[in-house]
């Protein structure tokens, strides 16, 4: 019996030992297999994340899903590729500007500019532009916190790469030495023959034009005798664009230009917005924005204070829209003068709307010389508010800036001129329509005109019309009885050379 009990106990012990071994191996198997699966998934995710990081952007998959790294993921930095032609390293200005990741930036300080307002930084600006010109969508940085003295300079193409940004955050000032201007120049800062050029920032272009204006204005600012007697008679425009496509000017301030502040000549697809022009009301010939031979222009949310036309629209302009601007002091919004010295002028499709005009010589004006040819047609002035304007509405086909001008028979033809919702106050005369005897103005329409006088010591004049034909769609204040209904019967048929 004892032998049987011994073998029974031994068999039971062997069974218990084998069962424990099987359970341990089973547990090991269950624990090992999930870990293996988790490692495989983690490895796959890391590979996917590595592709996103190394590619420098997001990879889009079917269904638009994007693989994004987890918050605790640390991407591996790609190995840098040496640049055989390294450019100057970007340096943000004191204003905190940083270029977009895709933009190559050229800081004028890296090219030797001092920015102290005394040293001549013209060559540094030329160097920065020459480098930026070679790189598409590059940026020239004029940093905040510096004042750069820059002489006459041309930032020119046509071999520059497109879409260059001129980031103006600092201040650019013009020289006041006669030596810097020689016998006189037509412009100070010029951008020519470019495709895609943007000037933006919070900086200032300071023309220091008081040395060019009338001597009486110099009493408030001490100017040396050398400057007062030797400045050339040809006064430059502060900022000019010529022969360029897709031009944008935004954010900046242009002030105290010797002559016109901002000019576009032979340009197309132009946008000007959120910027300002500032000069005294008695600064001669300091137009705010001047347009000539340019098409597809948009000007909006601009503050213009100057000594001449806030906006001047010259021959060759079409598809121009001006809205949401403040004008004053100055001479208002003007089309012209056109047709001087028997020239042909063509202007069409002009819209001026949502404008505030304050303390100006004129409001909305069209002015042409006798003896010219061509036409002005398709012009609309709407929703304009006038405050203390000498003459709010003017058509003057006898324009003359001399003491006397000879009478001429030919004229620039005016037709399709619309005035809608123009309200405010005047100090001399509400409406002045002086049209050509040979080619009268036709198709003038007026509606919702309310212009009231401000009683002052000098005499107020009634509305004036001469050879002006059109229609009143609503009663006007004051009544404009002098506008002739219908179309002129004596209108001379223009020759082929006259038409646009």
RASULKA-V703869 format. One record per run of one state. SS is the DSSP state (a for helix, b for strand, c for the rest). FROM is the first residue (numbers start at 1). TO is the last residue. If there is no record, write none. Layout:
ss->(SS	SS)
from->(FROM	FROM)
to->(TO	TO)
//
This chain:
ss->(c	a	c	b	c	a	c	b	c	b	a	c	b	c	a	c	b	c	b	c	b	c	b	c	b	c	a	c	b	c	b	c	b	c	a	c	a	c	a	c	b	c	b	c	b	c	b	c	b	c	b	c	b	c	b	c	b	c	b	c	b	c	a	c	b	c	b	c	b	c	b	c	b	c	b	c	b	c	b	c	b	c	b	c	b	c)
from->(1	2	56	60	61	62	65	66	67	105	108	112	116	121	122	133	139	143	147	150	153	157	164	169	171	174	178	182	187	193	195	201	204	207	209	212	215	221	225	231	237	243	245	251	253	256	262	266	268	279	289	293	295	306	311	314	317	328	330	331	333	339	340	343	344	359	360	361	362	369	373	397	413	435	441	454	461	462	464	467	468	473	477	478	484	486)
to->(1	55	59	60	61	64	65	66	104	107	111	115	120	121	132	138	142	146	149	152	156	163	168	170	173	177	181	186	192	194	200	203	206	208	211	214	220	224	230	236	242	244	250	252	255	261	265	267	278	288	292	294	305	310	313	316	327	329	330	332	338	339	342	343	358	359	360	361	368	372	396	412	434	440	453	460	461	463	466	467	472	476	477	483	485	500)
//
